[in-house]
């Protein structure tokens, strides 16, 4: 089980603790609080070697540490603030302060663009200026506090919405009315699962590659640029799991096979699809391909993209390393796995080369009885891939569970299946 250290100020840590149970189900988690920038560096240096990865309470904590130590030696991520978190604070203010004038509410500039106009109209908001690249992050904390004071003392702002959790005590001391802009449970879990996927990606679980091809239904250059930008935002919010770049008339994503398996909840749903739909006002298609080499993965992604483009609405399809076409993938709107109804004609057709290999391995036999591990050895697949094939064949009625049972090396029962090779061929 992986070990992850979470470093944050007390105000942020209190918020992060709300997802502690979900995190502790997946790995060992240690919470570390820092009180100053010098203390942050000390805590990092004293504890970094104890963990497989690090999570920071926010972008400020991450950037301060990066500025002070130069580089971070372990895989890491920071809890970011998404647009839904801004909307949540707006809703809280509207309920707690009926009639609040949002043109007199000061919002910190988000790390990623957030469109507040659909919620607040065109009246406008006071938004903090972009960070001056020449200003160190340590100075930016002081710059931000001085800006809060200026707006409050001059009467220009009735509320300050700050993403500096470390500033809470100072704001209280100076009597400035404020709300902390903290990431929601959903946003934090997205970041946590993204980091966990990156750790799992490093484990020795095969060298297969995942390729994603994204394309608008139209050939609009503007839409293609918007799609590329939204894909970049999605990757950042999910922990940097995709490599994103423009390639001709589509956007291409590269990801490891284990990460694609986890990110699509075992090839059943798409986290990327609803994220992009929320940000784009035009239909688009996503095609995923997974294979042992990049060329084959790209070929599978092209096939999946073609099927996705044939749909009247935005959709995602996937071609697995076993040459199965799955789709359309369900839209994952929560952290829970989502069931999907796949068209029967797209499922469970065993590739001819697999039938041939099985026939050679069981020469002269009409029926074969085998388990996932045995099938994986014959077809040169992972046991997990073979188990998925057998399960899909069983669901389609092309395989039945055999009475034969065995035990794995860990003492668990092993399921055997009976296949009719003539029927499969």
TORKOL-4160 file (C-alpha; in steps of 0.2 Angstrom, whole numbers, padded with zeros to 4 digits, m for minus):
425
<pt num="1" X="0000" Y="0000" Z="0000"/>
<pt num="2" X="0007" Y="0017" Z="m0005"/>
<pt num="3" X="0011" Y="0030" Z="0008"/>
<pt num="4" X="0006" Y="0048" Z="0005"/>
<pt num="5" X="0011" Y="0064" Z="0015"/>
<pt num="6" X="m0001" Y="0079" Z="0015"/>
<pt num="7" X="0007" Y="0095" Z="0019"/>
<pt num="8" X="m0005" Y="0110" Z="0023"/>
<pt num="9" X="m0009" Y="0125" Z="0035"/>
<pt num="10" X="m0021" Y="0121" Z="0049"/>
<pt num="11" X="m0036" Y="0130" Z="0040"/>
<pt num="12" X="m0033" Y="0119" Z="0024"/>
<pt num="13" X="m0030" Y="0103" Z="0034"/>
<pt num="14" X="m0047" Y="0105" Z="0042"/>
<pt num="15" X="m0055" Y="0105" Z="0025"/>
<pt num="16" X="m0044" Y="0091" Z="0019"/>
<pt num="17" X="m0049" Y="0079" Z="0033"/>
<pt num="18" X="m0066" Y="0078" Z="0026"/>
<pt num="19" X="m0060" Y="0066" Z="0013"/>
<pt num="20" X="m0048" Y="0057" Z="0025"/>
<pt num="21" X="m0059" Y="0041" Z="0025"/>
<pt num="22" X="m0059" Y="0039" Z="0006"/>
<pt num="23" X="m0040" Y="0042" Z="0005"/>
<pt num="24" X="m0036" Y="0030" Z="0020"/>
<pt num="25" X="m0046" Y="0016" Z="0010"/>
<pt num="26" X="m0033" Y="0017" Z="m0004"/>
<pt num="27" X="m0016" Y="0021" Z="0005"/>
<pt num="28" X="m0008" Y="0026" Z="0021"/>
<pt num="29" X="m0010" Y="0045" Z="0024"/>
<pt num="30" X="0000" Y="0056" Z="0035"/>
<pt num="31" X="m0006" Y="0074" Z="0039"/>
<pt num="32" X="0008" Y="0087" Z="0042"/>
<pt num="33" X="0004" Y="0105" Z="0047"/>
<pt num="34" X="0016" Y="0120" Z="0044"/>
<pt num="35" X="0015" Y="0137" Z="0052"/>
<pt num="36" X="0027" Y="0147" Z="0041"/>
<pt num="37" X="0037" Y="0146" Z="0025"/>
<pt num="38" X="0053" Y="0142" Z="0034"/>
<pt num="39" X="0043" Y="0128" Z="0044"/>
<pt num="40" X="0036" Y="0122" Z="0028"/>
<pt num="41" X="0054" Y="0119" Z="0021"/>
<pt num="42" X="0059" Y="0110" Z="0037"/>
<pt num="43" X="0044" Y="0099" Z="0037"/>
<pt num="44" X="0047" Y="0094" Z="0019"/>
<pt num="45" X="0066" Y="0090" Z="0022"/>
<pt num="46" X="0063" Y="0080" Z="0038"/>
<pt num="47" X="0049" Y="0069" Z="0031"/>
<pt num="48" X="0050" Y="0068" Z="0012"/>
<pt num="49" X="0059" Y="0051" Z="0012"/>
<pt num="50" X="0045" Y="0043" Z="0022"/>
<pt num="51" X="0033" Y="0044" Z="0008"/>
<pt num="52" X="0030" Y="0038" Z="m0009"/>
<pt num="53" X="0021" Y="0054" Z="m0014"/>
<pt num="54" X="0016" Y="0071" Z="m0007"/>
<pt num="55" X="0000" Y="0081" Z="m0008"/>
<pt num="56" X="0000" Y="0100" Z="m0004"/>
<pt num="57" X="m0015" Y="0110" Z="0003"/>
<pt num="58" X="m0015" Y="0122" Z="m0012"/>
<pt num="59" X="m0005" Y="0129" Z="m0026"/>
<pt num="60" X="0003" Y="0142" Z="m0015"/>
<pt num="61" X="0011" Y="0129" Z="m0003"/>
<pt num="62" X="0017" Y="0119" Z="m0018"/>
<pt num="63" X="0025" Y="0135" Z="m0027"/>
<pt num="64" X="0033" Y="0141" Z="m0011"/>
<pt num="65" X="0041" Y="0125" Z="m0008"/>
<pt num="66" X="0047" Y="0124" Z="m0026"/>
<pt num="67" X="0054" Y="0141" Z="m0025"/>
<pt num="68" X="0063" Y="0137" Z="m0009"/>
<pt num="69" X="0070" Y="0119" Z="m0013"/>
<pt num="70" X="0072" Y="0120" Z="m0032"/>
<pt num="71" X="0063" Y="0103" Z="m0035"/>
<pt num="72" X="0052" Y="0091" Z="m0026"/>
<pt num="73" X="0060" Y="0073" Z="m0026"/>
<pt num="74" X="0044" Y="0063" Z="m0025"/>
<pt num="75" X="0028" Y="0062" Z="m0036"/>
<pt num="76" X="0017" Y="0076" Z="m0030"/>
<pt num="77" X="0001" Y="0086" Z="m0033"/>
<pt num="78" X="m0009" Y="0100" Z="m0025"/>
<pt num="79" X="m0027" Y="0103" Z="m0021"/>
<pt num="80" X="m0033" Y="0115" Z="m0033"/>
<pt num="81" X="m0049" Y="0126" Z="m0034"/>
<pt num="82" X="m0061" Y="0122" Z="m0047"/>
<pt num="83" X="m0075" Y="0133" Z="m0054"/>
<pt num="84" X="m0088" Y="0123" Z="m0044"/>
<pt num="85" X="m0079" Y="0129" Z="m0028"/>
<pt num="86" X="m0081" Y="0147" Z="m0033"/>
<pt num="87" X="m0100" Y="0143" Z="m0037"/>
<pt num="88" X="m0101" Y="0135" Z="m0019"/>
<pt num="89" X="m0095" Y="0151" Z="m0011"/>
<pt num="90" X="m0106" Y="0162" Z="m0021"/>
<pt num="91" X="m0121" Y="0151" Z="m0016"/>
<pt num="92" X="m0116" Y="0152" Z="0002"/>
<pt num="93" X="m0115" Y="0171" Z="0002"/>
<pt num="94" X="m0131" Y="0173" Z="m0007"/>
<pt num="95" X="m0140" Y="0163" Z="0006"/>
<pt num="96" X="m0131" Y="0170" Z="0021"/>
<pt num="97" X="m0132" Y="0188" Z="0015"/>
<pt num="98" X="m0148" Y="0191" Z="0005"/>
<pt num="99" X="m0146" Y="0206" Z="m0006"/>
<pt num="100" X="m0127" Y="0205" Z="m0006"/>
<pt num="101" X="m0119" Y="0216" Z="m0020"/>
<pt num="102" X="m0107" Y="0204" Z="m0029"/>
<pt num="103" X="m0099" Y="0219" Z="m0037"/>
<pt num="104" X="m0092" Y="0223" Z="m0020"/>
<pt num="105" X="m0086" Y="0206" Z="m0017"/>
<pt num="106" X="m0067" Y="0203" Z="m0020"/>
<pt num="107" X="m0062" Y="0186" Z="m0027"/>
<pt num="108" X="m0045" Y="0180" Z="m0028"/>
<pt num="109" X="m0039" Y="0176" Z="m0046"/>
<pt num="110" X="m0041" Y="0157" Z="m0049"/>
<pt num="111" X="m0026" Y="0147" Z="m0056"/>
<pt num="112" X="m0037" Y="0142" Z="m0070"/>
<pt num="113" X="m0050" Y="0153" Z="m0079"/>
<pt num="114" X="m0067" Y="0152" Z="m0071"/>
<pt num="115" X="m0082" Y="0160" Z="m0080"/>
<pt num="116" X="m0093" Y="0168" Z="m0067"/>
<pt num="117" X="m0104" Y="0177" Z="m0079"/>
<pt num="118" X="m0117" Y="0164" Z="m0080"/>
<pt num="119" X="m0120" Y="0165" Z="m0062"/>
<pt num="120" X="m0118" Y="0183" Z="m0058"/>
<pt num="121" X="m0122" Y="0191" Z="m0075"/>
<pt num="122" X="m0112" Y="0205" Z="m0083"/>
<pt num="123" X="m0111" Y="0217" Z="m0069"/>
<pt num="124" X="m0093" Y="0212" Z="m0065"/>
<pt num="125" X="m0083" Y="0207" Z="m0050"/>
<pt num="126" X="m0067" Y="0214" Z="m0042"/>
<pt num="127" X="m0054" Y="0201" Z="m0047"/>
<pt num="128" X="m0036" Y="0201" Z="m0040"/>
<pt num="129" X="m0023" Y="0206" Z="m0053"/>
<pt num="130" X="m0013" Y="0192" Z="m0061"/>
<pt num="131" X="0003" Y="0187" Z="m0052"/>
<pt num="132" X="0018" Y="0197" Z="m0057"/>
<pt num="133" X="0030" Y="0184" Z="m0063"/>
<pt num="134" X="0044" Y="0194" Z="m0055"/>
<pt num="135" X="0036" Y="0193" Z="m0038"/>
<pt num="136" X="0041" Y="0178" Z="m0027"/>
<pt num="137" X="0027" Y="0168" Z="m0020"/>
<pt num="138" X="0032" Y="0173" Z="m0002"/>
<pt num="139" X="0030" Y="0191" Z="m0007"/>
<pt num="140" X="0014" Y="0188" Z="m0016"/>
<pt num="141" X="0006" Y="0183" Z="0001"/>
<pt num="142" X="0011" Y="0200" Z="0008"/>
<pt num="143" X="0005" Y="0208" Z="m0008"/>
<pt num="144" X="m0012" Y="0199" Z="m0007"/>
<pt num="145" X="m0014" Y="0204" Z="0011"/>
<pt num="146" X="m0010" Y="0222" Z="0007"/>
<pt num="147" X="m0023" Y="0222" Z="m0007"/>
<pt num="148" X="m0036" Y="0215" Z="0005"/>
<pt num="149" X="m0033" Y="0229" Z="0017"/>
<pt num="150" X="m0033" Y="0242" Z="0004"/>
<pt num="151" X="m0050" Y="0236" Z="m0003"/>
<pt num="152" X="m0058" Y="0234" Z="0015"/>
<pt num="153" X="m0051" Y="0250" Z="0023"/>
<pt num="154" X="m0056" Y="0261" Z="0008"/>
<pt num="155" X="m0074" Y="0254" Z="0008"/>
<pt num="156" X="m0073" Y="0246" Z="m0010"/>
<pt num="157" X="m0076" Y="0228" Z="m0004"/>
<pt num="158" X="m0089" Y="0221" Z="0008"/>
<pt num="159" X="m0082" Y="0204" Z="0008"/>
<pt num="160" X="m0065" Y="0196" Z="0004"/>
<pt num="161" X="m0065" Y="0179" Z="m0004"/>
<pt num="162" X="m0047" Y="0172" Z="m0001"/>
<pt num="163" X="m0039" Y="0156" Z="m0006"/>
<pt num="164" X="m0025" Y="0159" Z="0007"/>
<pt num="165" X="m0030" Y="0147" Z="0021"/>
<pt num="166" X="m0014" Y="0153" Z="0030"/>
<pt num="167" X="m0021" Y="0171" Z="0031"/>
<pt num="168" X="m0037" Y="0167" Z="0041"/>
<pt num="169" X="m0030" Y="0172" Z="0058"/>
<pt num="170" X="m0023" Y="0189" Z="0051"/>
<pt num="171" X="m0040" Y="0192" Z="0043"/>
<pt num="172" X="m0049" Y="0189" Z="0059"/>
<pt num="173" X="m0037" Y="0200" Z="0069"/>
<pt num="174" X="m0040" Y="0214" Z="0057"/>
<pt num="175" X="m0059" Y="0213" Z="0057"/>
<pt num="176" X="m0060" Y="0210" Z="0038"/>
<pt num="177" X="m0075" Y="0200" Z="0033"/>
<pt num="178" X="m0070" Y="0186" Z="0023"/>
<pt num="179" X="m0073" Y="0168" Z="0016"/>
<pt num="180" X="m0060" Y="0156" Z="0013"/>
<pt num="181" X="m0061" Y="0148" Z="m0005"/>
<pt num="182" X="m0056" Y="0130" Z="m0002"/>
<pt num="183" X="m0057" Y="0115" Z="m0014"/>
<pt num="184" X="m0073" Y="0104" Z="m0012"/>
<pt num="185" X="m0073" Y="0086" Z="m0008"/>
<pt num="186" X="m0075" Y="0082" Z="m0026"/>
<pt num="187" X="m0061" Y="0093" Z="m0032"/>
<pt num="188" X="m0049" Y="0086" Z="m0019"/>
<pt num="189" X="m0054" Y="0068" Z="m0023"/>
<pt num="190" X="m0050" Y="0071" Z="m0041"/>
<pt num="191" X="m0033" Y="0077" Z="m0036"/>
<pt num="192" X="m0030" Y="0063" Z="m0024"/>
<pt num="193" X="m0035" Y="0049" Z="m0037"/>
<pt num="194" X="m0025" Y="0057" Z="m0050"/>
<pt num="195" X="m0009" Y="0056" Z="m0039"/>
<pt num="196" X="m0013" Y="0038" Z="m0035"/>
<pt num="197" X="m0015" Y="0034" Z="m0053"/>
<pt num="198" X="0002" Y="0041" Z="m0056"/>
<pt num="199" X="0009" Y="0030" Z="m0043"/>
<pt num="200" X="0001" Y="0015" Z="m0050"/>
<pt num="201" X="0007" Y="0019" Z="m0067"/>
<pt num="202" X="0025" Y="0017" Z="m0060"/>
<pt num="203" X="0021" Y="m0001" Z="m0054"/>
<pt num="204" X="0028" Y="m0015" Z="m0065"/>
<pt num="205" X="0011" Y="m0019" Z="m0073"/>
<pt num="206" X="0015" Y="m0021" Z="m0092"/>
<pt num="207" X="0021" Y="m0008" Z="m0105"/>
<pt num="208" X="0004" Y="m0006" Z="m0114"/>
<pt num="209" X="0000" Y="0012" Z="m0120"/>
<pt num="210" X="m0016" Y="0022" Z="m0121"/>
<pt num="211" X="m0019" Y="0034" Z="m0135"/>
<pt num="212" X="m0034" Y="0046" Z="m0135"/>
<pt num="213" X="m0040" Y="0056" Z="m0150"/>
<pt num="214" X="m0052" Y="0071" Z="m0148"/>
<pt num="215" X="m0060" Y="0080" Z="m0162"/>
<pt num="216" X="m0075" Y="0092" Z="m0164"/>
<pt num="217" X="m0089" Y="0086" Z="m0175"/>
<pt num="218" X="m0085" Y="0101" Z="m0186"/>
<pt num="219" X="m0069" Y="0105" Z="m0194"/>
<pt num="220" X="m0068" Y="0122" Z="m0185"/>
<pt num="221" X="m0051" Y="0128" Z="m0181"/>
<pt num="222" X="m0057" Y="0138" Z="m0166"/>
<pt num="223" X="m0067" Y="0123" Z="m0159"/>
<pt num="224" X="m0051" Y="0113" Z="m0161"/>
<pt num="225" X="m0041" Y="0126" Z="m0151"/>
<pt num="226" X="m0055" Y="0126" Z="m0137"/>
<pt num="227" X="m0055" Y="0107" Z="m0136"/>
<pt num="228" X="m0036" Y="0107" Z="m0134"/>
<pt num="229" X="m0037" Y="0120" Z="m0120"/>
<pt num="230" X="m0051" Y="0111" Z="m0111"/>
<pt num="231" X="m0041" Y="0095" Z="m0112"/>
<pt num="232" X="m0026" Y="0103" Z="m0104"/>
<pt num="233" X="m0037" Y="0110" Z="m0090"/>
<pt num="234" X="m0044" Y="0092" Z="m0088"/>
<pt num="235" X="m0027" Y="0084" Z="m0087"/>
<pt num="236" X="m0021" Y="0097" Z="m0074"/>
<pt num="237" X="m0037" Y="0095" Z="m0063"/>
<pt num="238" X="m0035" Y="0076" Z="m0064"/>
<pt num="239" X="m0017" Y="0077" Z="m0058"/>
<pt num="240" X="m0008" Y="0078" Z="m0075"/>
<pt num="241" X="m0012" Y="0061" Z="m0080"/>
<pt num="242" X="m0012" Y="0065" Z="m0099"/>
<pt num="243" X="0001" Y="0071" Z="m0111"/>
<pt num="244" X="m0009" Y="0083" Z="m0122"/>
<pt num="245" X="m0004" Y="0090" Z="m0139"/>
<pt num="246" X="m0012" Y="0096" Z="m0156"/>
<pt num="247" X="m0009" Y="0084" Z="m0170"/>
<pt num="248" X="m0017" Y="0089" Z="m0187"/>
<pt num="249" X="m0036" Y="0089" Z="m0186"/>
<pt num="250" X="m0037" Y="0082" Z="m0169"/>
<pt num="251" X="m0030" Y="0083" Z="m0151"/>
<pt num="252" X="m0020" Y="0068" Z="m0145"/>
<pt num="253" X="m0018" Y="0062" Z="m0127"/>
<pt num="254" X="m0005" Y="0049" Z="m0122"/>
<pt num="255" X="m0007" Y="0039" Z="m0105"/>
<pt num="256" X="m0001" Y="0023" Z="m0098"/>
<pt num="257" X="m0013" Y="0008" Z="m0100"/>
<pt num="258" X="m0015" Y="0006" Z="m0081"/>
<pt num="259" X="m0020" Y="0024" Z="m0079"/>
<pt num="260" X="m0032" Y="0023" Z="m0093"/>
<pt num="261" X="m0040" Y="0007" Z="m0085"/>
<pt num="262" X="m0042" Y="0016" Z="m0069"/>
<pt num="263" X="m0047" Y="0033" Z="m0076"/>
<pt num="264" X="m0061" Y="0024" Z="m0086"/>
<pt num="265" X="m0067" Y="0014" Z="m0071"/>
<pt num="266" X="m0062" Y="m0002" Z="m0080"/>
<pt num="267" X="m0067" Y="0004" Z="m0097"/>
<pt num="268" X="m0085" Y="0008" Z="m0092"/>
<pt num="269" X="m0086" Y="0027" Z="m0090"/>
<pt num="270" X="m0078" Y="0043" Z="m0094"/>
<pt num="271" X="m0072" Y="0056" Z="m0082"/>
<pt num="272" X="m0066" Y="0067" Z="m0096"/>
<pt num="273" X="m0082" Y="0068" Z="m0106"/>
<pt num="274" X="m0093" Y="0077" Z="m0093"/>
<pt num="275" X="m0078" Y="0089" Z="m0089"/>
<pt num="276" X="m0076" Y="0094" Z="m0107"/>
<pt num="277" X="m0095" Y="0095" Z="m0111"/>
<pt num="278" X="m0097" Y="0107" Z="m0096"/>
<pt num="279" X="m0084" Y="0119" Z="m0104"/>
<pt num="280" X="m0088" Y="0117" Z="m0123"/>
<pt num="281" X="m0103" Y="0123" Z="m0132"/>
<pt num="282" X="m0101" Y="0111" Z="m0147"/>
<pt num="283" X="m0102" Y="0092" Z="m0149"/>
<pt num="284" X="m0085" Y="0082" Z="m0150"/>
<pt num="285" X="m0079" Y="0065" Z="m0150"/>
<pt num="286" X="m0067" Y="0055" Z="m0140"/>
<pt num="287" X="m0058" Y="0039" Z="m0146"/>
<pt num="288" X="m0047" Y="0029" Z="m0134"/>
<pt num="289" X="m0036" Y="0015" Z="m0140"/>
<pt num="290" X="m0025" Y="0003" Z="m0129"/>
<pt num="291" X="m0012" Y="m0009" Z="m0135"/>
<pt num="292" X="0006" Y="m0015" Z="m0132"/>
<pt num="293" X="0014" Y="m0002" Z="m0145"/>
<pt num="294" X="0009" Y="0015" Z="m0149"/>
<pt num="295" X="0005" Y="0012" Z="m0167"/>
<pt num="296" X="m0008" Y="m0001" Z="m0163"/>
<pt num="297" X="m0015" Y="0010" Z="m0149"/>
<pt num="298" X="m0017" Y="0024" Z="m0162"/>
<pt num="299" X="m0025" Y="0012" Z="m0174"/>
<pt num="300" X="m0038" Y="0007" Z="m0160"/>
<pt num="301" X="m0040" Y="0025" Z="m0155"/>
<pt num="302" X="m0044" Y="0030" Z="m0173"/>
<pt num="303" X="m0057" Y="0016" Z="m0174"/>
<pt num="304" X="m0065" Y="0022" Z="m0158"/>
<pt num="305" X="m0065" Y="0040" Z="m0164"/>
<pt num="306" X="m0074" Y="0035" Z="m0180"/>
<pt num="307" X="m0088" Y="0027" Z="m0170"/>
<pt num="308" X="m0089" Y="0042" Z="m0158"/>
<pt num="309" X="m0091" Y="0054" Z="m0173"/>
<pt num="310" X="m0105" Y="0044" Z="m0179"/>
<pt num="311" X="m0115" Y="0048" Z="m0164"/>
<pt num="312" X="m0127" Y="0063" Z="m0164"/>
<pt num="313" X="m0120" Y="0070" Z="m0147"/>
<pt num="314" X="m0103" Y="0071" Z="m0139"/>
<pt num="315" X="m0098" Y="0053" Z="m0134"/>
<pt num="316" X="m0083" Y="0042" Z="m0130"/>
<pt num="317" X="m0078" Y="0025" Z="m0137"/>
<pt num="318" X="m0063" Y="0014" Z="m0133"/>
<pt num="319" X="m0054" Y="m0001" Z="m0141"/>
<pt num="320" X="m0046" Y="m0012" Z="m0129"/>
<pt num="321" X="m0029" Y="m0021" Z="m0130"/>
<pt num="322" X="m0040" Y="m0036" Z="m0135"/>
<pt num="323" X="m0047" Y="m0027" Z="m0150"/>
<pt num="324" X="m0064" Y="m0025" Z="m0142"/>
<pt num="325" X="m0074" Y="m0009" Z="m0146"/>
<pt num="326" X="m0083" Y="m0003" Z="m0131"/>
<pt num="327" X="m0095" Y="0012" Z="m0131"/>
<pt num="328" X="m0102" Y="0024" Z="m0129"/>
<pt num="329" X="m0094" Y="0025" Z="m0112"/>
<pt num="330" X="m0106" Y="0032" Z="m0098"/>
<pt num="331" X="m0103" Y="0049" Z="m0091"/>
<pt num="332" X="m0096" Y="0048" Z="m0074"/>
<pt num="333" X="m0103" Y="0062" Z="m0064"/>
<pt num="334" X="m0098" Y="0055" Z="m0046"/>
<pt num="335" X="m0083" Y="0046" Z="m0039"/>
<pt num="336" X="m0093" Y="0030" Z="m0040"/>
<pt num="337" X="m0091" Y="0018" Z="m0054"/>
<pt num="338" X="m0105" Y="0020" Z="m0067"/>
<pt num="339" X="m0114" Y="0006" Z="m0075"/>
<pt num="340" X="m0115" Y="0006" Z="m0094"/>
<pt num="341" X="m0126" Y="m0002" Z="m0107"/>
<pt num="342" X="m0115" Y="m0006" Z="m0122"/>
<pt num="343" X="m0123" Y="m0011" Z="m0139"/>
<pt num="344" X="m0122" Y="m0030" Z="m0140"/>
<pt num="345" X="m0115" Y="m0030" Z="m0158"/>
<pt num="346" X="m0099" Y="m0020" Z="m0151"/>
<pt num="347" X="m0096" Y="m0033" Z="m0137"/>
<pt num="348" X="m0088" Y="m0050" Z="m0134"/>
<pt num="349" X="m0082" Y="m0054" Z="m0152"/>
<pt num="350" X="m0066" Y="m0064" Z="m0149"/>
<pt num="351" X="m0053" Y="m0059" Z="m0162"/>
<pt num="352" X="m0049" Y="m0073" Z="m0174"/>
<pt num="353" X="m0031" Y="m0074" Z="m0169"/>
<pt num="354" X="m0036" Y="m0078" Z="m0151"/>
<pt num="355" X="m0047" Y="m0092" Z="m0157"/>
<pt num="356" X="m0033" Y="m0098" Z="m0168"/>
<pt num="357" X="m0021" Y="m0098" Z="m0153"/>
<pt num="358" X="m0033" Y="m0107" Z="m0142"/>
<pt num="359" X="m0037" Y="m0120" Z="m0155"/>
<pt num="360" X="m0018" Y="m0123" Z="m0157"/>
<pt num="361" X="m0016" Y="m0125" Z="m0138"/>
<pt num="362" X="m0031" Y="m0137" Z="m0137"/>
<pt num="363" X="m0028" Y="m0146" Z="m0153"/>
<pt num="364" X="m0042" Y="m0159" Z="m0157"/>
<pt num="365" X="m0053" Y="m0153" Z="m0144"/>
<pt num="366" X="m0070" Y="m0145" Z="m0147"/>
<pt num="367" X="m0072" Y="m0138" Z="m0130"/>
<pt num="368" X="m0058" Y="m0131" Z="m0118"/>
<pt num="369" X="m0059" Y="m0128" Z="m0100"/>
<pt num="370" X="m0047" Y="m0115" Z="m0093"/>
<pt num="371" X="m0044" Y="m0101" Z="m0081"/>
<pt num="372" X="m0039" Y="m0083" Z="m0084"/>
<pt num="373" X="m0021" Y="m0086" Z="m0080"/>
<pt num="374" X="m0020" Y="m0100" Z="m0092"/>
<pt num="375" X="m0029" Y="m0090" Z="m0105"/>
<pt num="376" X="m0017" Y="m0076" Z="m0102"/>
<pt num="377" X="m0002" Y="m0087" Z="m0105"/>
<pt num="378" X="m0008" Y="m0094" Z="m0121"/>
<pt num="379" X="m0013" Y="m0077" Z="m0128"/>
<pt num="380" X="0001" Y="m0067" Z="m0121"/>
<pt num="381" X="m0011" Y="m0056" Z="m0111"/>
<pt num="382" X="m0011" Y="m0051" Z="m0093"/>
<pt num="383" X="m0021" Y="m0062" Z="m0081"/>
<pt num="384" X="m0033" Y="m0047" Z="m0078"/>
<pt num="385" X="m0036" Y="m0044" Z="m0097"/>
<pt num="386" X="m0039" Y="m0063" Z="m0099"/>
<pt num="387" X="m0051" Y="m0062" Z="m0085"/>
<pt num="388" X="m0061" Y="m0048" Z="m0093"/>
<pt num="389" X="m0062" Y="m0057" Z="m0109"/>
<pt num="390" X="m0069" Y="m0073" Z="m0100"/>
<pt num="391" X="m0081" Y="m0062" Z="m0090"/>
<pt num="392" X="m0087" Y="m0054" Z="m0106"/>
<pt num="393" X="m0089" Y="m0070" Z="m0115"/>
<pt num="394" X="m0099" Y="m0077" Z="m0101"/>
<pt num="395" X="m0111" Y="m0062" Z="m0101"/>
<pt num="396" X="m0114" Y="m0065" Z="m0119"/>
<pt num="397" X="m0117" Y="m0083" Z="m0117"/>
<pt num="398" X="m0102" Y="m0089" Z="m0126"/>
<pt num="399" X="m0093" Y="m0096" Z="m0111"/>
<pt num="400" X="m0100" Y="m0105" Z="m0096"/>
<pt num="401" X="m0093" Y="m0107" Z="m0078"/>
<pt num="402" X="m0085" Y="m0125" Z="m0077"/>
<pt num="403" X="m0087" Y="m0135" Z="m0061"/>
<pt num="404" X="m0068" Y="m0137" Z="m0060"/>
<pt num="405" X="m0060" Y="m0126" Z="m0047"/>
<pt num="406" X="m0042" Y="m0122" Z="m0042"/>
<pt num="407" X="m0033" Y="m0112" Z="m0029"/>
<pt num="408" X="m0021" Y="m0097" Z="m0033"/>
<pt num="409" X="m0005" Y="m0095" Z="m0025"/>
<pt num="410" X="m0013" Y="m0084" Z="m0012"/>
<pt num="411" X="m0025" Y="m0097" Z="m0008"/>
<pt num="412" X="m0040" Y="m0089" Z="m0017"/>
<pt num="413" X="m0052" Y="m0100" Z="m0027"/>
<pt num="414" X="m0049" Y="m0099" Z="m0046"/>
<pt num="415" X="m0064" Y="m0099" Z="m0058"/>
<pt num="416" X="m0063" Y="m0110" Z="m0074"/>
<pt num="417" X="m0073" Y="m0107" Z="m0089"/>
<pt num="418" X="m0079" Y="m0119" Z="m0103"/>
<pt num="419" X="m0077" Y="m0112" Z="m0121"/>
<pt num="420" X="m0084" Y="m0118" Z="m0137"/>
<pt num="421" X="m0071" Y="m0114" Z="m0150"/>
<pt num="422" X="m0082" Y="m0119" Z="m0165"/>
<pt num="423" X="m0095" Y="m0107" Z="m0159"/>
<pt num="424" X="m0082" Y="m0093" Z="m0156"/>
<pt num="425" X="m0074" Y="m0096" Z="m0173"/>
